[in-house]
Amino acid sequence: MATSVSRHAEPAVNGVAVFDTAWSIIARTHWDTTYNGVNWRALREELRPRAAAAHNRGELRLVLAEMVGRLRQSHFAIIPQEYADADGAADTTSGRAVRGGGGSLGWQFRYLDGAMVLTAVDSGGPAWTAGIRPGWTVQAVDGCPLAPRLAALSTDPDPRHVALRAFQLASRLLDGGDGDQIVVSMLDGRHQFVSRTLTFAPPSGTITKFGNLPPMAAHLEWKRVRQDGRTIGVITFNTWMPVLSAQFDAAMDSLRTADAIVLDLRGNLGGVGGMSMGIAGHFVDSVLSLGTMHQRGATLRMVTNPRRVDTRSRAVKPFAGPLALVVDELSASTTEIFAGGLQGHRRATVFGTRTAGQALPSVPERLPNGDILYHAIADFLGPTGTPVEGAGVLPDHVTPPTVRALVEGRDPALQAALHWAAQRAPRHPVP
């Protein structure tokens, strides 16, 4: 069994230099010279002695995490070197050794009604083969109850923050490499207690890496769905990474004659912001603003890039039929820039639940000890001039999931999007 050994206990080397580097990067690049109301110089004087006194990497990371946490803004984090550089994932909260990362159990989960609920189970995957179905609730992992750890997160007044932190916690606990085993205890759709020993399968999609960020599996799939006598193209992808650009282009080639298109962006936490401009160009035939980045001393408009040739260099027009987007509280960053931009121009109708409200453009930078400082470098305003950070994107049609619907095999948000798209689709395919 592959393992990823934490380096939290290693002695801290040049703790002051590491702290000063991180502090200086933020001091130089933060777009707001008031640092969101934080006295940045005073914070340095407060925390620098603690960085100097840190005995090991774990203690130093806690000081750095407190520093970036004081900003109370998204896209600020300290990523341990072993997490960023290794193929597997370490438990970056406790520092304990965990299974090798990146494997798949073939399911998706969300924080719903105070519990971690399975929202989708891939047919043929390990979970499905073991008889597990959507709507089941995770109770314990390897004998450790999940409820107390989830309850500790519920003090945050913003339910989206709770949902994201709960998802991150469950993702760490339910992680493993190809061939690793895990024991998961659940309540099934009839509220009966069941336990399953599952073996992780190879990850689906393509393993990709961007800069100093940890590796991840990027995947995209598309299909045609018949709804109310219309053909609807459905595209789902989990991240905005360049490796998926060609796949999205190919999907659009395949679905160009569909009556309408639905993009399912639930759980898409973001990625490369610039990709939103090219993807949006598949659906608009003019240059439109998706929003504006405001950096210190600089402004950058993010605009659509109309796509007028297909993957075989043949002349085409951007898809002009009805476009629906499905989002949830784990739709963040680039996903919010994209969804908010097209919604602001009334080019897309949005379904699901309010997005994460975490849309600050950011970059990862290596610190002297090898850890990564992930930090925002700009504010972002949508095309209507309103901030996306905090507010997020409010769907035009709020359609939250329910445990009952999941157990019954229904997907309220996707079904609502498909119905809307079919009702507004032309009688003949869009050329």
Secondary structure as GFF3:
##gff-version 3
##sequence-region A 1 431
A	DSSP	beta_strand	3	4	.	.	.	ID=ss1
A	DSSP	alpha_helix	15	29	.	.	.	ID=ss2
A	DSSP	three_ten_helix	35	37	.	.	.	ID=ss3
A	DSSP	alpha_helix	40	53	.	.	.	ID=ss4
A	DSSP	alpha_helix	57	69	.	.	.	ID=ss5
A	DSSP	beta_strand	77	79	.	.	.	ID=ss6
A	DSSP	alpha_helix	81	85	.	.	.	ID=ss7
A	DSSP	beta_strand	98	99	.	.	.	ID=ss8
A	DSSP	beta_strand	107	112	.	.	.	ID=ss9
A	DSSP	beta_strand	115	121	.	.	.	ID=ss10
A	DSSP	alpha_helix	126	129	.	.	.	ID=ss11
A	DSSP	beta_strand	137	141	.	.	.	ID=ss12
A	DSSP	beta_strand	144	145	.	.	.	ID=ss13
A	DSSP	alpha_helix	147	151	.	.	.	ID=ss14
A	DSSP	alpha_helix	159	173	.	.	.	ID=ss15
A	DSSP	beta_strand	181	187	.	.	.	ID=ss16
A	DSSP	beta_strand	193	199	.	.	.	ID=ss17
A	DSSP	beta_strand	206	208	.	.	.	ID=ss18
A	DSSP	beta_strand	216	218	.	.	.	ID=ss19
A	DSSP	beta_strand	220	227	.	.	.	ID=ss20
A	DSSP	beta_strand	230	237	.	.	.	ID=ss21
A	DSSP	three_ten_helix	242	244	.	.	.	ID=ss22
A	DSSP	alpha_helix	245	255	.	.	.	ID=ss23
A	DSSP	beta_strand	260	264	.	.	.	ID=ss24
A	DSSP	alpha_helix	275	280	.	.	.	ID=ss25
A	DSSP	beta_strand	289	295	.	.	.	ID=ss26
A	DSSP	beta_strand	298	303	.	.	.	ID=ss27
A	DSSP	beta_strand	323	327	.	.	.	ID=ss28
A	DSSP	alpha_helix	334	344	.	.	.	ID=ss29
A	DSSP	beta_strand	349	352	.	.	.	ID=ss30
A	DSSP	beta_strand	362	366	.	.	.	ID=ss31
A	DSSP	beta_strand	372	376	.	.	.	ID=ss32
A	DSSP	beta_strand	379	381	.	.	.	ID=ss33
A	DSSP	beta_strand	397	398	.	.	.	ID=ss34
A	DSSP	alpha_helix	403	407	.	.	.	ID=ss35
A	DSSP	alpha_helix	412	424	.	.	.	ID=ss36
###
